[in-house]
Amino acid sequence: MTLPIIGITMGDPTGIGPEIIVKALSMEEPFQVCRPIVFGDRGVLSRAIQIQNLSTTLEAIDKIPRDGYLPQKIFFFPLSQLEVASLRFGHPDRVCGEAMVRYIEEAVERARSRELDAITTCPINKKAMNEAGYSFPGHTELLAHLVGASSVAMMFLGSKWRIVLVTTHLPLKDVSRWISKDRILSTLRLTNEGMKKYFGIPHPKIGVLGLNPHCGEGGLLGEEETREILPAIAEAKLVEMDVEGPFSADSFFNISDCYAFDAVISMYHDQGLIPIKMLDFKEAVNFTLGLPFIRTSVDHGTAYDIAGKGLADPANLVKAILTAANLSEIKGDY
């Protein structure tokens, strides 16, 4: 069996991305399921190897090798030449922002040309990305722009739930005005199609959370449920989606009924991510719906407080790589 080729983007050069990459690729597990290729910077990766006293070697490439993939040997595309001596952990600048976007752009180009079977991304710094001239609130939105996707959604995969977000990186005060019937319906469609294509579930059952306390109490505590969420659910049912809700978010994850759903739609970032990260912080993986290729990501950030100290745990990155490999093997043609 030919193993899938997974492109791994280095992320923020001043965060833990480089460290978890070289540590993950010193292990056998990723190589048992895929052929990993890194998109990054030689100097930064070399520093990460030295910090952690690894015997891993780096081999720069200009095209993807057919074989030769081994633990402690990293094939990588050298896409930047950062001044490592001047890089301060936790202090990315515009040049770092340009570099981290370059890694993503190259991986996307190769995924679109089918040289890669999937992409796994390490965390970036959104402020540095914006300083470099890329005005996007996050990784997912940048990816959507690069491929011209009209709608995408973040799905978080855990041991118990698959949670999909209607809104992503927004100030809490702005969430309400972004909750619309059309946006919810788009998220439902992406989820329904994704469950069929990537998880082999022909008739997925989807639960929808409310936005307000107690789902608005009939309008007393907010009208989004009656004005936007319920109409979206009703329209989804008209096209034969199996959708139920809205459910009150404060109690949903504590009732046994929540496990009956193949996926759960969350209205905003922390509503969905708090429960899944409490249960599966090291295991949860971010998977993007709506792209023309598979993209997974770690569920944590740049972790500046431990960057450069050799303390970063690669477990979540390993899980993201394994998930990307698995999804690339099982995706269907729905």
C-alpha positions in Angstrom: 0.0 0.0 0.0 1.3 3.5 -0.9 1.2 5.7 2.1 -0.3 9.2 1.7 2.0 12.2 1.5 1.2 14.8 4.2 2.5 18.3 4.0 3.3 19.9 7.4 3.6 23.7 7.6 6.0 25.0 10.3 3.8 27.8 11.5 5.2 30.7 13.6 9.0 30.4 13.7 9.0 31.9 17.3 6.4 29.5 18.7 6.5 25.8 19.4 5.7 24.6 15.9 9.3 23.9 14.9 9.9 22.0 18.1 6.8 19.8 17.9 7.5 19.0 14.2 11.1 17.7 14.8 10.0 15.8 17.9 7.0 14.3 16.2 9.1 13.2 13.2 11.7 11.6 15.4 9.0 9.1 16.3 8.0 6.0 14.3 4.2 6.5 14.5 3.7 9.1 11.8 5.9 7.2 9.4 3.7 4.1 9.8 0.7 5.9 8.2 2.2 8.5 5.9 5.1 10.2 4.2 5.6 13.6 5.8 7.0 16.6 4.1 7.8 19.8 6.1 7.4 23.4 4.7 9.7 25.7 6.7 13.1 27.1 7.4 16.4 25.2 7.8 17.8 27.4 10.5 14.7 27.4 12.6 14.2 23.6 12.4 17.9 23.1 13.2 17.6 25.2 16.3 14.6 23.2 17.4 16.6 20.0 16.9 19.5 21.4 19.0 17.2 22.7 21.8 15.8 19.2 22.2 19.1 17.3 21.8 17.7 15.2 19.0 19.7 13.3 16.4 17.2 14.1 13.7 18.7 15.2 10.3 17.3 17.6 7.7 17.3 17.1 4.0 16.3 20.0 1.8 14.2 19.1 -1.3 12.9 20.9 -4.4 10.5 18.1 -5.3 8.7 15.5 -3.3 10.6 12.2 -3.0 9.0 8.9 -3.8 10.7 7.0 -1.0 13.4 7.3 1.7 11.0 8.5 4.5 12.4 7.4 7.9 12.0 8.5 11.5 14.6 11.1 12.5 15.0 12.1 8.8 13.0 15.1 7.7 12.4 16.1 4.1 11.6 19.8 3.9 11.1 22.6 1.4 13.4 25.5 2.5 11.1 28.4 1.9 12.7 31.1 4.0 16.2 32.1 5.3 15.4 33.8 8.6 18.1 35.3 10.8 17.8 32.8 13.5 20.2 34.6 15.9 17.8 37.6 15.9 14.6 35.6 16.4 13.2 36.0 19.9 10.8 33.3 21.1 7.3 34.8 21.4 8.1 37.9 19.4 7.2 37.3 15.8 7.6 40.3 13.4 6.4 41.1 9.9 9.2 39.0 8.4 8.0 36.0 10.4 4.5 36.7 9.3 5.6 36.7 5.6 7.4 33.4 6.2 4.6 31.6 7.9 2.2 32.6 5.1 4.8 31.4 2.5 4.8 28.0 4.0 1.1 27.8 3.8 0.9 29.1 0.2 3.4 26.5 -1.0 1.7 23.6 0.7 -1.7 24.7 -0.6 -0.3 24.9 -4.2 1.1 21.4 -3.9 -2.1 20.1 -2.4 -4.2 21.6 -5.2 -2.0 20.0 -7.8 -2.4 16.7 -5.9 1.3 16.3 -5.0 0.1 16.2 -1.4 -2.8 14.1 -0.1 -3.4 16.4 2.9 -2.0 19.3 4.8 -1.4 19.5 8.6 -0.7 23.0 9.9 1.2 24.2 13.0 0.0 27.3 14.8 0.6 30.8 13.4 0.5 34.3 14.9 -2.4 36.1 13.5 -1.1 39.6 14.4 2.2 38.9 12.6 0.3 37.6 9.6 -1.8 40.8 9.5 1.4 42.9 9.8 2.7 41.1 6.8 -0.3 42.3 4.8 -2.6 39.3 5.1 -5.7 40.7 6.7 -7.4 37.5 7.9 -8.7 36.6 11.4 -7.1 33.2 11.2 -5.5 30.2 9.4 -8.9 28.9 8.1 -9.9 32.2 6.5 -6.5 32.5 4.8 -6.8 29.0 3.4 -10.3 29.8 2.1 -8.9 32.9 0.4 -6.1 31.0 -1.2 -8.4 28.4 -2.8 -11.3 30.8 -3.5 -13.7 28.8 -1.3 -17.0 30.6 -0.7 -17.7 28.9 2.5 -15.6 26.9 5.0 -16.1 25.6 8.5 -14.0 24.5 11.4 -14.7 21.0 12.7 -13.1 19.8 15.9 -12.7 16.0 16.1 -12.6 14.5 19.6 -13.1 11.1 21.2 -16.8 11.8 21.9 -17.9 14.6 19.5 -17.4 16.3 16.2 -18.1 19.9 16.8 -18.5 22.5 13.9 -18.4 26.2 14.4 -20.8 28.7 12.8 -18.6 31.6 13.7 -14.9 31.4 14.5 -12.4 34.1 15.5 -14.7 37.0 16.5 -15.0 39.3 19.5 -17.8 37.9 21.6 -19.7 41.2 21.3 -19.9 40.7 17.5 -21.1 37.1 17.5 -24.8 37.9 17.5 -24.8 39.9 14.3 -22.9 37.1 12.5 -25.5 34.5 13.5 -27.8 34.3 10.4 -30.0 31.7 8.8 -27.8 31.6 5.7 -24.6 31.1 7.7 -26.1 28.4 9.9 -27.5 26.6 6.8 -24.2 26.8 5.0 -22.5 25.2 8.1 -25.1 22.5 8.1 -24.6 21.7 4.4 -20.8 21.6 4.9 -21.2 19.3 7.9 -23.7 17.0 6.2 -21.5 16.7 3.1 -18.3 16.3 5.1 -19.8 13.5 7.3 -20.6 11.6 4.1 -17.4 12.2 2.3 -14.8 11.9 5.0 -16.4 9.7 7.7 -18.5 7.3 5.6 -21.8 8.2 7.3 -24.5 8.2 4.6 -27.2 9.8 6.7 -25.6 11.9 9.4 -27.5 13.1 12.4 -26.7 16.6 13.4 -27.5 18.5 16.6 -27.6 22.3 16.7 -26.9 24.4 19.8 -28.7 27.6 20.7 -26.9 30.9 21.2 -28.7 32.4 24.2 -29.2 31.0 27.7 -32.0 28.5 27.6 -32.3 29.0 23.9 -33.7 32.5 24.4 -36.7 31.5 26.5 -39.1 32.2 23.6 -37.5 35.6 22.9 -37.2 36.8 26.5 -33.4 36.2 26.5 -32.7 36.7 22.9 -34.4 36.3 19.5 -31.6 34.5 17.5 -33.1 31.1 18.1 -36.6 32.0 16.7 -35.3 34.5 14.0 -32.3 32.6 12.6 -31.6 29.2 14.1 -35.0 27.5 13.9 -35.6 28.7 10.3 -32.2 27.3 9.3 -33.0 23.9 10.8 -36.4 23.9 9.1 -34.9 24.6 5.7 -32.3 21.9 6.3 -35.0 19.4 7.0 -36.7 20.3 3.7 -33.7 19.0 1.8 -33.8 15.8 3.9 -31.0 16.6 6.4 -31.4 14.9 9.7 -31.1 17.9 12.0 -32.4 18.5 15.6 -32.3 21.6 17.9 -31.7 24.1 19.1 -30.4 22.6 22.4 -29.4 24.7 25.4 -25.6 24.6 25.4 -25.2 24.7 29.1 -26.7 21.2 29.6 -26.3 19.6 26.2 -22.9 18.0 26.8 -24.1 16.5 30.1 -27.0 14.5 28.7 -26.7 11.1 27.2 -28.7 12.2 24.1 -25.7 14.3 22.9 -23.8 11.1 22.0 -26.6 10.2 19.6 -25.4 12.9 17.1 -22.7 12.4 14.5 -21.9 16.1 14.6 -22.8 19.1 16.7 -23.2 22.7 15.4 -21.9 25.3 17.8 -22.8 29.0 17.4 -19.4 30.5 18.5 -15.8 29.6 19.3 -15.7 29.0 23.0 -19.2 27.4 23.2 -17.9 24.5 21.2 -14.3 24.4 22.1 -14.5 24.5 25.9 -16.2 21.1 26.2 -14.0 19.3 23.6 -10.8 20.7 24.9 -11.7 19.9 28.5 -12.2 16.3 27.5 -9.6 15.9 24.7 -7.0 18.6 24.8 -4.2 16.4 23.5 -6.4 14.4 21.2 -8.7 16.9 19.6 -7.9 17.9 16.0 -9.1 20.8 13.9 -10.3 19.7 10.4 -11.4 22.3 7.8 -14.6 21.6 5.9 -15.1 23.2 2.4 -11.6 23.1 1.1 -10.7 21.1 -2.1 -8.2 19.1 0.0 -7.8 17.7 3.5 -6.4 20.1 6.1 -6.0 19.2 9.8 -4.4 21.3 12.5 -3.4 21.1 16.1 -6.0 22.4 18.5 -3.5 24.6 20.5 -1.7 27.9 19.8 1.9 29.0 19.6 2.6 28.4 23.4 5.1 31.2 23.7 5.5 30.6 27.5 7.3 27.3 26.7 8.7 28.0 23.3 12.4 27.4 23.1 12.6 25.4 26.3 12.3 21.9 24.9 9.1 21.3 26.8 6.5 21.2 24.0 4.5 18.0 23.7 4.1 16.8 20.1 1.2 14.5 21.0 -1.5 16.7 19.4 0.5 17.3 16.2 1.0 13.5 15.9 -2.7 13.1 16.3 -3.4 15.7 13.6 -0.9 14.0 11.2 -2.5 10.6 11.9 -6.0 12.1 11.3 -5.0 13.7 8.0 -3.6 10.3 6.9 -6.7 8.5 7.9 -9.1 11.0 6.3 -7.1 10.8 3.0 -7.6 7.0 3.0 -11.3 6.9 3.7 -12.7 9.9 1.8 -15.5 9.0 -0.5 -17.0 10.5 -3.7 -20.3 11.9 -2.3 
